[in-house]
Amino acid sequence: MAEAERSTIDPGEVEHFSRLAAQWWDPKGKFRPLHKFNPVRLAYIRDHVASRLGRDPLSARPLDGVRVLDIGCGGGLLCEPMARLGATVIGVDPAERNIEIARLHAAESGLTIDYRATTAEALADAGEQFDIVLNMEVVEHVADIDLFITRTGEMVKPGGLMFVATINRTLKALGLAIVGAEYLLRWLPRGTHRYDKFVRPQELEAALGRAGLSVADRTGVTYNPLADRWSLSKDMDVNYMLLAEKPA
């Protein structure tokens, strides 16, 4: 397929999340796992960015002046706290319904966030550049991972960072993220994830390398059912996050 005809968008994934759009901000609804996961991924991003900028991560607005792109932002669960930390946030999702929900909630929360119903390719073609690009829980839903990482990588400024969170392609992940979360515990709607679209860390690191980014940090994220809390871990068998940087 010619480069101009390739797309990162999986229409089935867009339709799936569009149907669930009204539930984005219900902490007990279909996106409950993301609400629970949000504090650990937000702290990971905040701490690394503040460290790079020489700022106190616990200050009121440690991300002042930082331009952030959240690709596949959904209803804005990560965009809003990033904006509260001082970042200038652009939230992008190909599903119009998700963007409508995100805009409405941001307005109700008194936050200014630039939400756009568009694609990574369109933004990259327009020459957009960001200090931070967030690919959080999205690479396992795109149609072409290499193309997606390449195009989003183009939007990282020299010296900028990309954060990626996704699910490893292991039998443990199949058991916990699909069988457990979707069929037994029913935390997520059935069909939210496909095992064949999970991404091994080495595959993701290779794609980042081809896009001109080098991995600066990697961590697993595990769930403690007794504490009902996610936390950083050395165990990358299921959920994990990578931090990559572009040379200045």
C-alpha positions in Angstrom: 0.0 0.0 0.0 1.3 3.4 -0.9 2.4 5.6 2.1 -0.3 8.2 1.2 -3.0 5.5 1.4 -1.9 4.0 4.7 -3.8 4.9 7.9 -3.4 4.4 11.6 -7.2 4.4 12.1 -9.0 1.1 12.8 -12.7 1.9 12.0 -13.9 -0.9 14.2 -12.1 0.5 17.2 -13.5 4.0 16.6 -17.0 2.6 16.4 -16.5 0.6 19.6 -15.4 3.6 21.7 -17.9 5.9 20.1 -20.7 3.7 21.4 -19.3 4.0 24.9 -18.6 7.8 24.8 -21.3 8.8 27.2 -19.7 6.7 30.0 -16.2 8.3 29.9 -16.7 10.3 33.1 -18.6 7.7 35.2 -16.0 6.4 37.6 -18.1 3.3 38.2 -18.9 2.7 34.6 -17.3 1.0 31.7 -14.1 3.1 32.0 -13.7 2.4 35.7 -10.2 0.8 35.1 -8.9 3.9 33.5 -10.2 6.1 36.3 -8.3 3.8 38.7 -5.2 3.8 36.4 -5.1 7.6 35.9 -3.3 8.6 39.1 -0.3 6.3 38.5 0.2 7.3 34.8 -0.4 11.0 35.6 2.3 10.9 38.4 4.7 9.0 36.1 4.4 11.7 33.4 4.4 14.6 35.8 7.5 13.4 37.7 9.6 12.7 34.6 8.7 16.0 32.9 9.3 18.0 36.0 12.6 16.3 36.5 13.7 17.2 32.9 12.7 20.8 33.5 14.2 21.1 37.0 10.9 21.8 38.6 9.2 20.6 41.8 6.7 17.9 40.7 4.5 18.6 43.8 4.2 22.3 43.0 0.8 23.6 41.9 1.6 23.9 38.2 4.8 22.1 37.4 4.0 21.8 33.7 3.5 25.5 33.0 4.6 26.4 29.5 4.7 22.8 28.3 2.7 22.0 25.1 1.2 18.5 25.4 -0.5 16.3 22.8 -2.7 13.5 24.0 -3.4 11.2 21.1 -6.6 9.0 21.4 -7.7 11.2 24.3 -11.2 9.7 24.5 -13.3 11.7 26.9 -10.3 13.7 28.3 -9.5 11.7 31.4 -5.8 12.5 31.1 -6.2 15.9 29.4 -8.0 17.5 32.3 -5.5 16.7 35.1 -2.6 17.7 32.7 -4.3 21.0 32.1 -4.6 21.5 35.9 -0.9 21.0 36.2 -0.4 23.9 33.9 0.2 22.3 30.5 -1.2 23.6 27.3 -3.1 20.5 26.2 -4.3 19.5 22.8 -6.5 16.4 22.9 -7.1 14.4 19.7 -9.4 11.5 19.0 -10.8 10.3 15.6 -14.3 9.7 17.3 -16.4 12.8 17.1 -18.6 11.6 19.9 -15.6 11.3 22.3 -14.5 14.9 21.5 -18.0 16.2 22.1 -18.1 14.6 25.5 -14.5 15.8 26.3 -15.4 19.4 25.3 -18.5 19.4 27.4 -16.8 18.1 30.5 -13.9 20.5 30.2 -16.3 23.4 29.9 -18.2 22.2 33.0 -14.9 22.0 34.8 -13.8 25.5 33.8 -10.8 24.2 31.8 -9.4 25.4 28.5 -8.3 22.4 26.4 -8.0 22.3 22.6 -9.9 19.2 21.6 -9.9 18.1 18.0 -11.6 15.3 16.1 -8.8 14.4 13.8 -6.0 11.9 13.3 -2.3 11.7 14.0 -1.6 11.8 10.3 -3.5 15.0 9.8 -1.7 16.7 12.7 1.7 15.6 11.5 0.9 16.7 7.9 0.1 20.1 9.3 3.6 20.3 10.9 2.4 20.4 14.5 5.1 20.1 17.2 4.8 19.4 20.9 7.1 19.2 23.9 5.3 16.0 25.1 3.3 13.5 23.1 1.2 11.0 25.0 0.3 7.7 23.5 -1.5 6.2 26.4 -3.5 3.0 26.0 -3.9 3.7 22.3 -1.2 1.7 20.3 -3.1 -1.5 20.9 -6.1 0.0 19.1 -4.4 1.4 15.9 -4.3 -0.3 12.5 -0.6 0.2 11.8 1.7 0.6 14.8 4.8 1.4 12.9 3.1 4.2 10.9 1.4 5.5 14.1 4.7 5.7 16.0 6.4 7.3 13.0 3.8 10.0 12.5 3.4 10.8 16.2 7.2 10.7 16.6 7.4 13.5 13.9 5.4 15.7 16.2 7.9 15.4 19.2 10.1 18.5 19.2 13.9 18.0 19.3 14.6 17.4 23.0 11.0 16.4 23.6 9.4 13.3 25.1 6.9 10.7 24.2 5.1 8.5 26.8 3.6 5.2 25.7 1.4 3.0 27.8 0.0 -0.3 26.5 -0.4 -4.0 27.1 2.2 -6.8 26.6 1.4 -9.7 24.3 1.8 -12.5 26.8 -0.4 -15.4 28.0 -0.5 -13.6 31.4 -1.9 -10.5 29.7 -4.4 -12.7 27.8 -5.6 -14.1 31.1 -5.7 -10.9 33.1 -6.5 -8.1 30.5 -9.0 -10.0 28.4 -10.4 -13.2 30.1 -10.2 -11.6 33.6 -11.1 -8.0 32.9 -13.6 -8.5 30.1 -15.3 -11.9 30.8 -14.9 -12.7 34.4 -14.8 -9.4 36.3 -16.6 -7.5 33.5 -14.5 -4.4 34.2 -14.4 -3.7 30.5 -16.9 -4.4 27.7 -16.1 -7.6 25.8 -14.1 -6.8 22.7 -12.3 -3.9 24.2 -9.0 -5.6 23.5 -7.7 -8.1 21.0 -4.8 -10.3 21.9 -3.2 -10.1 18.5 -3.0 -6.3 18.8 -1.1 -6.3 22.1 2.5 -5.1 21.7 5.7 -6.6 23.2 8.1 -4.0 24.7 10.9 -5.0 22.3 8.5 -4.4 19.4 7.5 -1.0 20.6 11.1 -0.1 21.4 12.1 -1.1 17.9 9.3 1.1 16.4 10.4 4.0 18.5 13.9 3.6 17.4 12.9 3.6 13.7 11.0 6.9 14.5 14.2 8.5 15.8 13.4 8.2 19.5 15.4 6.4 22.2 13.9 4.8 25.3 14.9 6.6 28.4 12.8 4.7 31.0 10.5 1.7 31.2 8.2 0.4 33.9 5.5 -2.1 34.5 2.2 -1.2 36.1 0.4 -3.8 38.3 -2.9 -3.9 40.0 -3.4 -4.8 43.7 -6.9 -6.1 44.1 -6.8 -5.9 47.9 -5.9 -2.2 47.9 -7.9 -1.6 44.6 -4.9 0.4 43.4 -2.4 0.5 40.5 1.3 1.0 41.1 4.6 1.1 39.2 6.4 -2.3 39.2 9.3 -4.2 37.6 6.7 -6.6 36.2 6.1 -5.7 32.6 4.2 -8.9 31.7 0.8 -7.2 31.4 0.6 -3.4 31.6 3.7 -1.3 31.0 4.9 2.3 30.1 7.8 3.5 28.1 9.4 7.0 28.1 11.2 7.9 24.9 13.1 11.0 24.0 14.1 12.7 20.7 17.6 14.1 20.4 17.9 17.8 20.8 
